Amino acid sequence: MGRLLLLVAIVWIALLLYRSLRRPAVPAPAEEGGAVESMVRCATCGVHLPRSEAFTTGKRFFCSRSHAER
């Protein structure tokens, strides 16, 4: 029984070493999804959304037209 456990432990360690050696040494570069856009907060409900999707009234931003009309 002891020999079987020792054999299983050796195989497990060998497998861990094999997997660690197969990994690339340099991490993959981050995915280039697009330009980073600033986020703004709705003055009515507080939800954060991209600035391009926000409704603007003066210097205040809103998440929907109904919030901007309030």
Rosetta constraint file for C-alpha pairs under 8 A:
AtomPair CA 1 CA 5 HARMONIC 6.45 0.50
AtomPair CA 2 CA 6 HARMONIC 6.21 0.50
AtomPair CA 3 CA 7 HARMONIC 6.09 0.50
AtomPair CA 4 CA 8 HARMONIC 6.17 0.50
AtomPair CA 5 CA 9 HARMONIC 6.11 0.50
AtomPair CA 6 CA 10 HARMONIC 6.19 0.50
AtomPair CA 7 CA 11 HARMONIC 6.19 0.50
AtomPair CA 8 CA 12 HARMONIC 6.06 0.50
AtomPair CA 9 CA 13 HARMONIC 6.16 0.50
AtomPair CA 10 CA 14 HARMONIC 6.09 0.50
AtomPair CA 11 CA 15 HARMONIC 6.10 0.50
AtomPair CA 12 CA 16 HARMONIC 6.30 0.50
AtomPair CA 13 CA 17 HARMONIC 6.23 0.50
AtomPair CA 14 CA 18 HARMONIC 6.09 0.50
AtomPair CA 15 CA 19 HARMONIC 6.17 0.50
AtomPair CA 16 CA 20 HARMONIC 6.19 0.50
AtomPair CA 17 CA 21 HARMONIC 6.21 0.50
AtomPair CA 18 CA 22 HARMONIC 6.33 0.50
AtomPair CA 19 CA 23 HARMONIC 6.59 0.50
AtomPair CA 37 CA 50 HARMONIC 6.46 0.50
AtomPair CA 37 CA 51 HARMONIC 7.15 0.50
AtomPair CA 38 CA 50 HARMONIC 6.07 0.50
AtomPair CA 38 CA 51 HARMONIC 5.95 0.50
AtomPair CA 39 CA 48 HARMONIC 6.23 0.50
AtomPair CA 39 CA 49 HARMONIC 5.39 0.50
AtomPair CA 39 CA 50 HARMONIC 4.49 0.50
AtomPair CA 39 CA 51 HARMONIC 5.39 0.50
AtomPair CA 40 CA 48 HARMONIC 5.51 0.50
AtomPair CA 40 CA 49 HARMONIC 5.64 0.50
AtomPair CA 40 CA 50 HARMONIC 6.19 0.50
AtomPair CA 40 CA 51 HARMONIC 5.60 0.50
AtomPair CA 40 CA 54 HARMONIC 7.57 0.50
AtomPair CA 40 CA 61 HARMONIC 6.78 0.50
AtomPair CA 41 CA 46 HARMONIC 5.42 0.50
AtomPair CA 41 CA 47 HARMONIC 5.54 0.50
AtomPair CA 41 CA 48 HARMONIC 4.43 0.50
AtomPair CA 41 CA 49 HARMONIC 6.47 0.50
AtomPair CA 41 CA 61 HARMONIC 6.49 0.50
AtomPair CA 41 CA 62 HARMONIC 7.13 0.50
AtomPair CA 41 CA 63 HARMONIC 7.86 0.50
AtomPair CA 42 CA 46 HARMONIC 4.68 0.50
AtomPair CA 42 CA 47 HARMONIC 5.39 0.50
AtomPair CA 42 CA 48 HARMONIC 6.40 0.50
AtomPair CA 42 CA 49 HARMONIC 7.73 0.50
AtomPair CA 42 CA 54 HARMONIC 7.93 0.50
AtomPair CA 42 CA 60 HARMONIC 7.75 0.50
AtomPair CA 42 CA 61 HARMONIC 5.30 0.50
AtomPair CA 42 CA 62 HARMONIC 4.19 0.50
AtomPair CA 42 CA 63 HARMONIC 5.38 0.50
AtomPair CA 43 CA 60 HARMONIC 6.39 0.50
AtomPair CA 43 CA 61 HARMONIC 5.98 0.50
AtomPair CA 43 CA 62 HARMONIC 5.80 0.50
AtomPair CA 44 CA 62 HARMONIC 6.83 0.50
AtomPair CA 44 CA 67 HARMONIC 6.20 0.50
AtomPair CA 47 CA 63 HARMONIC 7.15 0.50
AtomPair CA 48 CA 63 HARMONIC 7.95 0.50
AtomPair CA 49 CA 53 HARMONIC 6.83 0.50
AtomPair CA 49 CA 54 HARMONIC 6.75 0.50
AtomPair CA 49 CA 63 HARMONIC 6.97 0.50
AtomPair CA 50 CA 54 HARMONIC 6.61 0.50
AtomPair CA 53 CA 63 HARMONIC 7.53 0.50
AtomPair CA 54 CA 61 HARMONIC 5.97 0.50
AtomPair CA 54 CA 62 HARMONIC 5.59 0.50
AtomPair CA 54 CA 63 HARMONIC 5.34 0.50
AtomPair CA 54 CA 64 HARMONIC 7.20 0.50
AtomPair CA 55 CA 61 HARMONIC 5.66 0.50
AtomPair CA 55 CA 62 HARMONIC 5.00 0.50
AtomPair CA 55 CA 63 HARMONIC 6.25 0.50
AtomPair CA 55 CA 64 HARMONIC 6.37 0.50
AtomPair CA 55 CA 65 HARMONIC 6.56 0.50
AtomPair CA 55 CA 68 HARMONIC 6.77 0.50
AtomPair CA 56 CA 60 HARMONIC 5.82 0.50
AtomPair CA 56 CA 61 HARMONIC 4.69 0.50
AtomPair CA 56 CA 62 HARMONIC 6.30 0.50
AtomPair CA 56 CA 68 HARMONIC 7.44 0.50
AtomPair CA 57 CA 61 HARMONIC 6.47 0.50
AtomPair CA 57 CA 62 HARMONIC 7.93 0.50
AtomPair CA 57 CA 68 HARMONIC 6.80 0.50
AtomPair CA 61 CA 68 HARMONIC 7.72 0.50
AtomPair CA 62 CA 67 HARMONIC 6.01 0.50
AtomPair CA 62 CA 68 HARMONIC 5.58 0.50
AtomPair CA 63 CA 67 HARMONIC 6.82 0.50
AtomPair CA 63 CA 68 HARMONIC 7.83 0.50
AtomPair CA 64 CA 68 HARMONIC 6.45 0.50
AtomPair CA 65 CA 69 HARMONIC 6.27 0.50
AtomPair CA 66 CA 70 HARMONIC 6.57 0.50
